[in-house]
Amino acid sequence: MNKAMFKNRYRERKVFPCPVLKIRDKERFSVNKGALKMLERKHRLNPDISWAIAEVRKDEEGSPYVDIYTVDWLTGYRHFIIFPGYCMSEKEEKAFLHFTYQPEVIMDSKSFGKLNRDIPNVFPEWHWPGYVASETGVALQHLYFASHWNGPREILVKAGIPLVSFMLDSFFEYDMYGSTPSEIVHLPLRLLRVFSKSKDLLDTVTERQGFELARKLYRRFCARISDSISIGQYRYLEDVESGLWPSFSSVVFNNLYWDTRGEFYPYYHRFLELKNKVDAISKYRLPEPWEIPFAIERLEIVSAFLDHSSPEVIRIDQQIAERATESAYGYSNGMYAVRYPLTGMEICKEGLEQHNCLVDMDYIRRHSEAKTTILFIRQTSQEENVFVTMEIQKRSIIQVFGKFNKRPPLSVLHFLEEFAERMNIKYNPFELYKKNIDEELATYLNDFSLRKQAKQML
């Protein structure tokens, strides 16, 4: 047990006294040898875990109580009794609470199953919510403090927020004389109920700064903070309040519902930093949760070309600029024009606006090393606007797509015929667009075949 709790419990016992269950009183409580054998077997198989067994029993007079047996590698076997209206001696209580705070305290699922059935039936006033093995420490403390008749921890567990009671000594301050949860912790009960579902959430309000921020967030987003909120959602609200996000997005908030450990939100955080940087070039839509890692990877590449500071980026840009001077594939028919990208940033911008796979460092590097050739097809009347992207490899056109990898207009396909003939390279629309052939494309392909046959006959 930490020093803060020992000090606080000493004061609470003085202010809210209750009769102590004397050692000699235990003579009326028989030892459960079966439970001890089970505990011994579990400890032998997993000595690094602190094991506990608890069950509802009756004394010689028929009065119900909770019989608890514990074992850990440091203190060995202990036996504790929780009897309604009584508390343990200071020495026993210290040992009991110290056990509940150990990092790996486990009660097996079978024992919990029986306990979860018995406690609500025998002690309904204890407001037992039902627990699982990973919550053993909180569950044991719930049993102990719910059995008391007064005190701040008894109020908190019976209000349905046992985790707040369990972590009470981590708060920078609390009022032990408070008669309601809000008076004890100085936060709205609704907010305490939400935070009591996650230790990570409660950790955010134990310090004064986080505590004050929680009150601000509650006032601003009380409609959003419903019966539950994940740590990822809460971190998002913190950043909205601090101004990191320009405005609240219900899409982001809802996407973070499953981020119960706060492990996923940092990806959104990083995405926002990069998005704010890249949006000056091309607006980047908010991706779906499963797309975030891929989106970050793309934006990291764009950011690298924007900064233009790494030796690799500088080298790639030099090679791309050299390739652009060759103009081997430069061509225009008055309506459309083919041109080379001038920088890696131009390729990135093309990929962002076209929503295709160009924003890939390996792809850009291969173009810079002339292992493939990325070209832009532009409308001569709007040469600054992204239109169609083309890739040539081994003197063969292997890809020509518009936005979202859609087939370009038929006028572009006719242009490609001219371009391929002028450049003496291979162009096969049957290979390029063999999927999703609509009536318009089928007509074009048929006409293309007839034109090709006619030329071969000349």
QUINOR-V760096 format. One record per pair of residues at least 24 apart in sequence whose ideal C-beta (glycine too) atoms are under 6 Angstrom apart, sorted by sequence separation. I is the first residue (numbers start at 1). J is the second residue. D is the distance in Angstrom with one decimal. If there is no record, write none. Layout:
i->I j->J d->D
i->I j->J d->D
This chain:
i->109 j->133 d->5.7
i->138 j->162 d->5.5
i->152 j->176 d->4.9
i->217 j->241 d->5.9
i->232 j->256 d->3.9
i->271 j->295 d->5.9
i->278 j->302 d->5.1
i->320 j->344 d->5.9
i->388 j->412 d->5.7
i->138 j->163 d->5.8
i->141 j->166 d->5.4
i->156 j->181 d->5.7
i->267 j->292 d->4.7
i->271 j->296 d->5.4
i->274 j->299 d->3.7
i->47 j->73 d->5.6
i->230 j->256 d->5.9
i->270 j->296 d->5.7
i->277 j->303 d->5.8
i->317 j->343 d->5.2
i->407 j->433 d->5.6
i->106 j->133 d->5.3
i->191 j->218 d->5.1
i->230 j->257 d->5.8
i->232 j->259 d->2.6
i->235 j->262 d->5.8
i->317 j->344 d->5.3
i->43 j->71 d->4.7
i->138 j->166 d->4.7
i->164 j->192 d->5.6
i->316 j->344 d->5.3
i->70 j->99 d->5.2
i->107 j->136 d->4.5
i->230 j->259 d->4.8
i->274 j->303 d->5.6
i->29 j->59 d->5.6
i->39 j->69 d->5.3
i->106 j->136 d->5.5
i->201 j->231 d->5.5
i->230 j->260 d->4.9
i->232 j->262 d->5.3
i->235 j->265 d->4.7
i->395 j->425 d->4.6
i->396 j->426 d->4.0
i->397 j->427 d->4.9
i->28 j->59 d->4.8
i->105 j->136 d->4.6
i->127 j->158 d->4.9
i->161 j->192 d->5.2
i->194 j->225 d->5.9
i->197 j->228 d->5.9
i->200 j->231 d->4.3
i->231 j->262 d->3.8
i->28 j->60 d->5.0
i->39 j->71 d->5.3
i->105 j->137 d->4.7
i->152 j->184 d->4.8
i->161 j->193 d->5.9
i->164 j->196 d->5.1
i->232 j->264 d->5.5
i->354 j->386 d->6.0
i->127 j->160 d->5.7
i->163 j->196 d->4.4
i->198 j->231 d->5.9
i->201 j->234 d->5.9
i->232 j->265 d->3.8
i->353 j->386 d->4.4
i->35 j->69 d->5.2
i->255 j->289 d->4.7
i->410 j->444 d->5.5
i->32 j->67 d->5.8
i->161 j->196 d->3.9
i->167 j->202 d->5.2
i->171 j->206 d->5.1
i->172 j->207 d->5.7
i->194 j->229 d->5.5
i->251 j->286 d->5.9
i->354 j->389 d->5.7
i->170 j->206 d->4.4
i->172 j->208 d->4.9
i->350 j->386 d->5.8
i->100 j->137 d->4.1
i->338 j->375 d->5.3
i->339 j->376 d->5.5
i->305 j->344 d->4.6
i->338 j->377 d->5.7
i->350 j->389 d->5.8
i->100 j->140 d->4.8
i->305 j->345 d->4.3
i->100 j->141 d->5.2
i->336 j->377 d->5.7
i->337 j->378 d->5.2
i->305 j->348 d->5.5
i->337 j->380 d->5.3
i->302 j->348 d->4.6
i->329 j->375 d->5.8
i->320 j->368 d->5.0
i->319 j->368 d->3.8
i->354 j->403 d->5.2
i->355 j->404 d->5.0
i->356 j->405 d->5.6
i->29 j->81 d->5.6
i->50 j->102 d->4.6
i->316 j->368 d->4.6
i->50 j->104 d->5.9
i->49 j->104 d->4.9
i->50 j->105 d->4.7
i->52 j->107 d->4.7
i->49 j->106 d->5.4
i->53 j->111 d->5.3
i->64 j->122 d->4.9
i->301 j->359 d->5.6
i->21 j->81 d->5.9
i->301 j->361 d->5.3
i->54 j->115 d->5.8
i->82 j->143 d->5.3
i->298 j->359 d->4.3
i->21 j->83 d->5.6
i->56 j->118 d->4.2
i->82 j->144 d->5.6
i->200 j->262 d->5.8
i->84 j->147 d->5.1
i->85 j->149 d->5.8
i->21 j->86 d->4.4
i->82 j->147 d->5.1
i->56 j->122 d->5.3
i->19 j->86 d->5.4
i->20 j->87 d->5.9
i->282 j->349 d->5.7
i->281 j->349 d->5.7
i->18 j->87 d->4.9
i->20 j->89 d->5.4
i->282 j->352 d->4.1
i->282 j->353 d->5.3
i->66 j->143 d->5.4
i->336 j->415 d->4.7
i->52 j->136 d->5.9
i->333 j->418 d->5.8
i->331 j->419 d->5.4
i->331 j->422 d->5.9
i->1 j->94 d->5.8
i->329 j->423 d->6.0
i->1 j->97 d->4.6
i->1 j->98 d->4.2
i->18 j->148 d->5.8
i->16 j->150 d->4.6
i->16 j->151 d->4.1
i->12 j->151 d->5.4
i->8 j->169 d->5.6
i->5 j->169 d->4.1
i->12 j->176 d->5.8
i->4 j->169 d->4.4
